Amino acid sequence: MSTLLPLQACTLKHFPPELGTTTPEAFAAAQLNVYDNDFSFPLAVLNQPALEHNLQWMQRFAQDKGVSLAPHGKTTMSPELFDKQLTAGAWGLTFATLFQAQTGIQAGAKRIIIANQVVGDADLRLLQSLLQTHPGLRIWFLVDSIEQVAYIEAWAQHYGSHNPQQKIRFDCLLEIGIAGQRTGCREFEQALALANRIRQSPVLALGGIECYEGNLATDTEKDKPAVDALMGRCTAVAQACAEQQLFDTHEILISAGGSAIFDLVVPGLTISLDRPVRGVLRSGCYITHDHGVYKRHLDKVQEREHLQESLLPALEVWTMVQSVPEPGLALLTCGKRDISYDLTLPFVTGYAPVGQRTRKIPDASWQITALNDQHAYLHFDAAGSVPTVGDRVILGISHPCTTFDKWKWMPIIDNKGQALSCITTRF
């Protein structure tokens, strides 16, 4: 799939200026290589073998568990990566906002979950417009209060009075929440009352039950009982809604699954009701994984599931040593504007000495200790391996979402550093 926009060097950070305005095909034909300093640094890159491994790994995991995959698009906001996920077999895509969903639709998604409440006249108008202009498109959004239902109905009445030719009918999922955490119904009675209210609504169709378990992740033995309790609440509400004929759909969606403890929700996604049930995982970060927080979580998933292999980190940021002003300290061409730092500081995963086409393992003492807007502080043992001005230092991350949103494009490289293609983002 070609990118949806031309690649313009003047608007893309560290895109090779000599290519000017070009196409992905011309970019690949240029045979650029990070080891040859064909790009300015820093540069966020995606590793092709790891990327393809992750796409297949997650799709296979979902298939083996009997659930569907609707990856959360907010991680990458990349139409090229959405295309890869859909081609690999994803049932649909997930987004946090309708603005984000437009990119998924352009990439070919026909089923979209908005894992958030939709409130606001402009968003409701956009939702109606998307459904009107894209035949066959299905969009489900979350509802967690009677007040939200009333708001949507009031908007629909006003909108319908000015557009009587348009039918207004929105699919929704009832959200079950966690006390002290994000959105969602806290109590069974509240959820059932809301489901009854939705069933009476002329503009809403209840398509299933949704929750988000990610805030329960602690990497301890507490995770499973906490998730079991949450999924048990979802099951109880789903069973009650089925018994009272409150679902307005031929296939009931039961959806959960962030990127940390998604394996624990699976039993709650495969329940039996009075009609077919489709369990939908919404994990998003799996496509690139990371070297930090998600690696720790996936180590636990691998242990619980007795898996022989796991996800691989596919996203790194290449930087260059620009100064070694004193023993034990080097400054890198990378800062807060280029790389994730919201959960942990970056990790040094490798380096390529100046003038060489080889990736080496760094000294264990090499650590990023601070970031400024445009600089990273690399501390090291001056008695050991010492970085030199011009060395390329390769950084791993925690939380890929907040690296992606700092880049409008990224090259996809092979293990030899050659740029094979590229992706764009739509933040």
N, C-alpha and C positions, 0 to 999 in steps of 0.2 A: 504493500500500500504506500503510495506517495504521500508526503506531508500535505496538509491542507492549505498551507501557505508557502510562497516562495521563500527561500533562505536568503536573507539579506544581511551581508556582513556588517553593514553599518548599524544594524539594530540588534545584533546577537553578540553577546559578550564572548570574545575570544574566538569567534568564527574567523577562519583565515581570510584576511582582507583581499588577498589576490584573487579569490573566487568571486568577489562581488556579489551580485544577485544570481543565484543558481538553483539547481534542482537537486533532490537527493541522489538521483542517478549520476549527475555530474560530480557531485561531492564524492561518491564512492569511487568513481573513475579516476579521481585525482590521486588515489593511493597514498594518502597522508599517514604519517606514523608518529605517535607520541614520543617514541624513543629518539626520533630524528629532530625533535623540537619544531615540528611543522605547525604546532599550535602555540599560542601564548598560554602561560600558566598564571593562575590556577585554571584547571579544566576538569569539570565533572564528566566522568566517562562511565559507560555501561559495558560490562564484559559479556560478549556474545555467548560463549559456552555456558556460563553461569545463568544467564538470562533464560536460555532455552531449557536448561535443566529445571529451573524453578517453575516455568510455565507447565512443563509436563508433570513435575512432582506434585504440584498442588491439584492439577486436574485429575491425576490418578488417585490422589488421596480422597477427593470428593467422590469420585466414581466408586471406589472401593467401599466407601461408607454409605452409599446409596443416597447421596444428597447432591444438590446442584450448587453451582458456584456463580455468584454475582459479585465480582471483585469491586472493592471500594475504589472508585476512580480518583478520589481526592488525593491519594498518594502521589500519583504521577501527573495527572491532568494531561496525559499525552495521547493524542488520537492514534499515533502509530503503535503505542503499547496496548491501547484498548483493542485495536485490530488484532494484535497478536493474541490477546486473551480470548477474544471471541472466536478466533480461528482455532485456538487450542481446545475449544469446547465449552467456554463459559456460557451459562444459560442466559445471563444478562449482565448488567452493570449496576453498581450502587453509587450514589452521589449524596453530598450533604445539602446541595442547593440546586435549584432549577437552572441557574446560570451554568453550573458545572455540567448538568445533564445535557445541555445543548451540544457540548463537545462529544459526549458519548453517542448522541443521536447522529451527529455528523459522521462518526466513526462506524455507524451501522448497527448500533444496539436497538433492539426492538422491545426489550423488557428492561425497565429501570425501577429501582427502589430508591426513593428519597429517604434516607435514614435520618429523618428530621421532621419536625412539624412544618407544614406549609401554612403560613399566616401572613396576611398582607395583600392588599388589593392588586398591587403590581405583580406579585408572584402568582396569584390566582389567574390573572389575565394571561400571563406567560404560559402557565400550565394549560389553560384552555386553548391558547393559540398553538402550542406544540401538538396537542392531541388533534386539533382540527387540520393541521397542515401535514401531519405524518400518519397516513392511514395504517392501521395495524399496530401502532405504538401503544404499549401499555406502561403506565407509570403509577406506582403505588407510593403514597406518602404516609407518614405516621400521624396518628391522632391519639391524644392522651387526656382530653378534657371535653366536657359538654360545652364549655365556653368556646372552644375552638370550633366545634360543630356549628354552634349558633352563628359565629362570625362568618364561616364559609357560606352558610345558608343565606345570611343577610346580603353578602356580596353577590351570591348567585341570583337572588331576587332582583337586585339593582341591575346587575349586568344583563340578565335575561330580559328585563324591560326594554333595554336598548338594543338587544340582539335576539329578537324572538325566534329567528330562524335557527339558532344554535342550541343543540342539546347540551346540557351541563350535567355530567355524571362522572365523578371522580372515584378511582379505586383508592382504598386506604387500608392500612394495617393498624391494629390496636396495639399500642406500645405498653409493655410492662416494665416498670422502672424499679430502682433500688433506692431505699431511703438514704437521704444525704448525698445522693449522686445526681445524675443528670435527669432528663425528662422521663416520663412514663408513669402509668398508674401504680400507686403504692399498695393498694388494697384490692382484694378479690371483689368485694362488693362494688367498689368504685369502677373497676374494669367492666363488670357485668352490666352495671347501669349504663355505662358509656356504650357498650355494644348494643344494648337495647335502643339507646337513643340514635345510634348510627343506622340501625335497621329501619327506623321510622323516617329517616332523612330522605328527601326526594333527590338529593344531589350526591350522596355518598354511598358507596358499596363496600361492605366489610369483606376484605379478601383474605384476612389471616391475622396472625399474632406475631409480634416482633419484640425482641429485647436486645440489650448489649451487655455482654459479660466482662468486657475488657477492664473495667475499673475494679474488678475483683481479683485481678492477677497479682500474686505476691511471690510466685516461685517457691511456695511452700506447700505443705500438706493441707493447708487451709483451702486451697483453690478448688479442689474437687467438691467437697461438701457445700461450699458457697455457691458454686455453679449449679450443682444438683438442685439446691433449694430454689434458685432462680428459675431454672428450666421446669421444675415441678410446678411452680406458680403459673408459668406459661401454659403448661399442659392442663392444669385445672381450669383455667379460663377458656382454653380452646375446647375442652370437653363440654363445658357448660354452654358455650355458644353453639356448639354443634347440636346438643340436646334441645336447645330452644330455637333451633333453626334461624340463627342470627347471621350466619355467613351468607353472603349474596354472591356466590361464586361456585363454579363447578370443581375447582381445584383450590384447596386451602393452602396458603403459604404459611410456613412456620420458619422464621428467620432469626438468626443470631450469628455471632462469629466475627470477632475482630482478628487481629494478627498475632495474638499472644497465646491464648489458651483455647483456640478454636476446636481442638479435639474434644474438649470436655462438654461442649454443647451438643455434639452429634446425637447422643441418645434422645435428647429432647426434640430433635428435628425430625425424627422418624416414628412418630406416634401414629396410632390408628384412630381414625375418626369415621364419620358416616359417609365420607366421600374421599376421593384421592387427596393425599397430602404431599406437598413438595417442600422438603427441607432445603433452605437456602443459606449457605455460608456467604458472608460478606467480607472476608479477609482481603486486605488490599496490599499490605507491605510485602507479602510473600514474593512478589515479582522480582524485587531486587534484594530483599532480605537486608541484613546489616551485619556489622562486626560487634555490636554492643547489646542493647536491651533485647532486641528480638532474637539474637543468637542465644542469649541465656534462656529465653522462653522456649525456643525451638529445641534446645538441648533437653528440656523437660518433656516436651511433646515426643521427641524421639525415644526417650526413656520409657514414658508411659505406654507408647504404642509399639515398643519393641521393633523400631524401624532400623533397617540397615543403613539408610542414608537419609540426609535431611536437606534443607534448603542451603543454598550457597550465596555468599555476599557477591552481588553483581554490580554494585555502585561504589565507586571510589572517586576521590578528588586528587588529581595530580598537581603538585606544587613544585616550586623551584627554590632552592636556597639562594637568597639574595644578599645575605650578609652573615658573617660570623664575627660579631663585634667584640667578643670576649670569650675566654675559655669556658666551655660548657654551655654556650648559648648560640643558637642560630635562629635567624629570622626567615620565615617562609612567606612566599607570595600568596597568602591565603588568609582570609579573615571571616568575620561574622557574615559578611555579604555573600559568601561563597559556599558555606558548609554548615551542617547541623551543629548546634551547640545547646539545644534546649533541654536535652536529657543528660548527655555527657559530652565532654570534649572529644575531639577526634582521636583516633588511634593511628600510630605509624605502622603500616602493614608491609611496607617495602620501600626500597629506594633504587634508583638507577644512577650510578656515578656519571659525572659529566663526560660526554663523548662516548658512552658505552650503550649497547643495545641489550643489556642484561638487567634483570630485576634481581636484587639481592635482599637477603633477610637483614633487617636493621639490628644494631646492637640493642640488647634488652633494656639499656638505660635510656634509649631515645623515647621521649615523652613530650606530648603537647601539653603545656601547662597553662596557657592563656591564649585568648584571641582578642585582637582589636578589630576594627572595621576591615582592615586590609592586611593585617599581619597575623601570623601564627608564631608563637614562641616555642621553639624546639629545644628542650634541655637534654643534655647528654653528658656522659662521663668523659671528661677530656683525656683521661688515660686510656680510653678504649678507641673504638672506631669513631672518627671525627668527620662530620659532613663538610663538604667544600662548596664554595660559591659555584653555582651552576648545576649541582646535583639535583636530580628530580626526586622528591620525597613524596611517597604515595600514602594518602590518608584514608582510613576507613571511618565509618560513621555509626552513630546510633540514630534511629528514627529517620528513615529515608524521606518522609514527607517534607521535612523542613530543609532538606537539601534540594529536592526537586523544585521547590517554589522559588529558588534563587537563580534558576537557569531557564532561559527560553529555549534552549536546545542542548543536546548532548550527543556526542558521537558514540556509536557502538563499535567497540574494538575487539580484535581477536587476541589470543594469548601472546602474539608477537608484537602487539601494539598497533597493528594496521587498522585504520578506520574503514569499516565495512559498509556502514550506513549511518544514519543519524535519526534522532527523534526530536520532536518539538513539544513544547508545553503550552498550556492555555490558562495560566493563573491570572 
